[in-house]
Amino acid sequence: MHDLAGKVALVTGASRGLGRQLAERLGREGCELIICSRSLEEIQAAAGEIEIATGSNVLAVEADVTSKAAVEAMVARGVERFSTIDLLVCNAGIVGSATPIHDFDLDRWRRIVEVNLFGYFLCAREASRIMIDHGGGAIVQINSRTAKRGTAKNSAYAASKGGGISLTQSLSAELAAHDIRVNCICVGSVFESDLWQDVLFEDYAERYGLTSEQVKAKYLAAIPLGRGCTYQDVADLVVFLLSDQSSYITGQAINLTGGEVVW
């Protein structure tokens, strides 16, 4: 339906959570997969499960997306296995607990920007080399609503995601001549995600003096459609943006927030 069958897709940060779900969805769409994580054990386990669930061929690679050598090696292994890379989903990302500007550990601040922004650049740079040689492709970065409205005590994450929009626009302008489209998705509150379950509910509860249930109610009240974003919502849009059905869409930062962010 989305003409992705037989395409080779690279998905970063795919050992669990959203990245894992996106990789499996692309496998169900008929893609061959290259998936990576910093944990070899976790990414190999995910690869085995995705192969069983989808019947797709999956190459698991241990890689830190901030390492030039690791990203180059990952792309080389992918090309060795599948001959090309047609699609890239830059999902790998990290976020820290809410921290005031004067208390932010500088190494932590730098690491968040390196993973979320520099890692996106590195992966797009190396994958696009292959796409150019093979006649085109599509890149999607998983971004955040925070890119469009920075939040207090969240400076590193907001800066990295805001930079991701500008990088998307720049890459789209540069790579269009090679028939490579580049877009990003500004995702809203995915309450089922590891980020919310492991970090944000507790963090926001402490920040606002609320329970986790009250935090969820607070954020739901700000969403006009009255529900949180789901993995399926994100996967549906990723598949569309990677497919030829979106062949005239590039350089966009598309909101997926249920109406919470509208510009």
C-alpha positions in Angstrom: 0.0 0.0 0.0 2.8 2.4 0.9 5.3 0.9 -1.7 8.0 0.3 0.9 8.3 -3.4 0.1 11.9 -4.3 -0.7 13.3 -1.0 0.6 16.2 -1.1 3.0 15.6 1.0 6.1 18.1 2.1 8.8 16.5 2.8 12.2 18.6 4.2 15.1 17.8 3.7 18.7 15.7 0.7 17.9 16.3 -1.7 20.8 13.2 -0.7 22.7 10.4 1.8 22.9 9.4 3.9 19.9 12.4 2.9 17.8 11.6 -0.7 18.3 8.0 -0.2 17.3 9.0 1.8 14.2 11.4 -0.9 13.1 8.8 -3.6 13.4 6.2 -1.5 11.5 8.7 -1.0 8.7 9.4 -4.7 8.7 5.6 -5.3 8.3 5.6 -2.9 5.4 8.2 -5.2 3.7 11.4 -3.4 4.4 14.8 -5.0 5.1 16.1 -3.5 8.3 19.3 -2.3 9.8 18.7 -1.4 13.4 21.2 0.0 16.0 21.6 0.6 19.7 24.5 1.2 22.1 23.7 -2.2 23.6 24.6 -5.2 21.4 22.6 -7.6 23.6 19.5 -5.5 23.5 19.6 -4.8 19.7 20.3 -8.4 18.9 17.3 -9.5 21.0 15.1 -6.9 19.2 16.3 -8.0 15.8 15.4 -11.6 16.5 11.9 -10.7 17.7 11.3 -8.4 14.7 12.4 -11.1 12.3 10.0 -13.6 13.9 7.1 -11.1 13.9 7.6 -9.7 10.4 9.6 -12.2 8.3 12.0 -9.4 7.3 15.8 -9.7 7.3 17.2 -7.7 10.1 20.8 -6.6 10.7 21.5 -5.7 14.3 24.5 -3.3 14.9 26.0 -1.9 18.1 26.6 1.8 17.4 26.9 5.1 19.2 25.4 7.6 16.8 27.8 10.3 18.1 30.8 8.3 16.9 31.9 9.0 13.3 33.7 5.7 13.1 30.8 3.8 14.5 28.3 5.4 12.2 30.5 4.8 9.2 31.0 1.2 10.1 27.2 0.7 10.7 26.4 2.1 7.2 29.2 0.0 5.6 27.8 -3.2 7.3 24.3 -2.3 6.1 25.5 -1.9 2.5 27.6 -5.0 2.6 24.5 -7.0 3.8 21.8 -5.3 1.7 23.7 -3.5 -1.1 22.0 -0.1 -0.4 20.2 2.0 2.2 16.9 3.6 0.9 15.4 5.0 4.1 16.7 6.4 7.4 14.7 7.0 10.6 16.8 9.0 13.1 15.1 8.0 16.3 18.0 7.8 18.8 17.7 10.4 21.5 18.1 11.2 25.2 16.6 13.6 27.6 17.6 14.6 31.1 15.6 15.4 34.2 14.4 19.0 34.6 17.5 21.1 35.6 17.9 24.8 36.1 20.4 26.5 33.9 22.9 27.2 36.7 22.8 23.6 38.0 23.1 21.9 34.6 26.1 19.6 34.4 28.0 20.8 31.3 29.0 17.3 30.3 25.4 16.1 30.4 24.2 19.2 28.5 26.8 18.6 25.8 25.9 14.8 25.6 22.2 15.5 25.0 23.0 17.8 22.2 25.6 15.4 20.7 23.1 12.5 20.7 20.0 14.4 19.5 21.6 16.8 17.0 25.1 15.7 16.1 24.0 12.1 16.0 21.2 13.0 13.5 23.7 14.9 11.4 26.2 12.0 11.3 23.7 9.4 10.4 22.1 11.5 7.7 25.5 12.4 6.3 26.6 8.8 6.0 23.3 7.3 4.9 22.8 10.0 2.3 26.1 9.2 0.6 24.6 5.8 -0.2 21.2 7.2 -1.2 22.9 9.6 -3.7 24.8 6.7 -5.3 21.6 4.7 -5.6 19.3 7.4 -6.9 17.5 8.9 -3.9 15.8 8.1 -0.7 14.0 9.5 2.3 15.0 10.6 5.8 12.8 11.2 8.8 14.0 12.5 12.2 11.9 11.8 15.3 11.7 15.3 16.9 9.5 16.8 19.6 6.9 19.4 20.3 9.6 20.9 22.6 11.5 22.0 19.4 8.7 24.5 18.8 8.1 25.7 22.3 11.0 25.3 24.7 10.2 24.4 28.3 11.7 25.7 31.5 14.6 23.7 32.9 14.9 21.7 29.7 17.4 23.8 27.8 19.6 21.0 26.4 16.8 18.9 25.0 14.9 21.9 23.7 18.1 23.3 22.0 18.9 19.9 20.4 15.4 19.5 19.1 15.1 23.0 17.8 18.4 22.6 16.0 16.9 19.4 14.5 14.3 21.4 12.7 16.9 23.8 11.2 19.1 20.8 10.3 16.1 19.1 8.6 15.4 22.3 6.6 19.0 22.7 5.6 19.5 19.0 4.6 16.2 19.0 2.6 17.4 22.0 0.6 20.8 20.5 -0.1 19.7 16.9 -0.9 16.6 17.6 -3.0 18.7 17.7 -6.1 19.6 14.1 -5.4 15.9 13.1 -4.9 16.4 12.7 -1.2 13.5 14.1 1.0 14.2 15.0 4.6 11.4 15.7 7.2 11.0 15.6 10.9 8.0 14.8 13.2 7.4 16.9 16.3 5.9 14.3 18.5 3.6 15.1 21.4 3.0 13.2 24.6 3.5 9.5 24.1 2.4 8.4 27.6 3.2 4.7 26.9 6.8 5.5 26.0 9.9 4.7 28.2 10.5 8.4 28.4 7.2 9.1 30.1 7.1 5.9 32.2 10.7 6.1 33.4 11.4 9.8 33.6 8.8 12.4 32.9 5.9 11.2 35.1 8.2 11.2 38.2 10.0 14.3 37.1 6.9 16.4 36.5 5.2 15.0 39.7 8.1 16.4 41.7 8.2 19.7 39.8 4.5 20.4 40.2 3.8 18.7 43.5 1.3 16.3 41.9 0.9 12.5 41.6 1.7 10.8 38.4 -2.0 10.4 37.7 -2.5 14.1 38.2 0.4 14.9 35.9 -1.2 12.8 33.1 -4.5 14.5 33.6 -2.8 17.9 33.4 -1.1 17.1 30.1 -4.2 15.5 28.6 -6.2 18.6 29.4 -3.9 20.6 27.1 -4.5 18.3 24.1 -7.6 19.4 22.1 -8.1 15.8 20.7 -8.2 14.6 24.3 -5.7 11.7 24.2 -2.0 11.2 24.1 0.0 10.3 21.0 0.6 6.6 20.4 3.3 4.5 18.8 0.9 3.7 16.0 0.3 7.4 15.4 4.0 8.0 15.0 4.5 4.9 12.9 1.7 5.8 10.5 3.2 9.2 9.8 6.7 7.8 9.5 5.5 5.3 6.9 3.7 8.0 5.0 6.8 10.3 4.9 9.1 7.5 3.8 6.7 6.4 1.0 6.2 7.9 -2.5 2.8 9.0 -1.3 4.6 12.0 0.2 6.9 12.6 -2.8 6.2 16.4 -2.8 6.9 16.8 0.9 10.3 17.8 2.2 11.9 20.2 4.7 8.9 20.0 7.0 8.6 19.8 10.8 5.2 18.1 11.1 3.3 18.4 14.4 1.9 15.2 15.8 0.4 16.6 19.0 -3.3 16.3 18.7 -3.7 20.0 18.2 -1.6 21.0 21.2 1.0 22.7 18.9 -0.4 24.3 15.7 2.5 26.2 14.1 
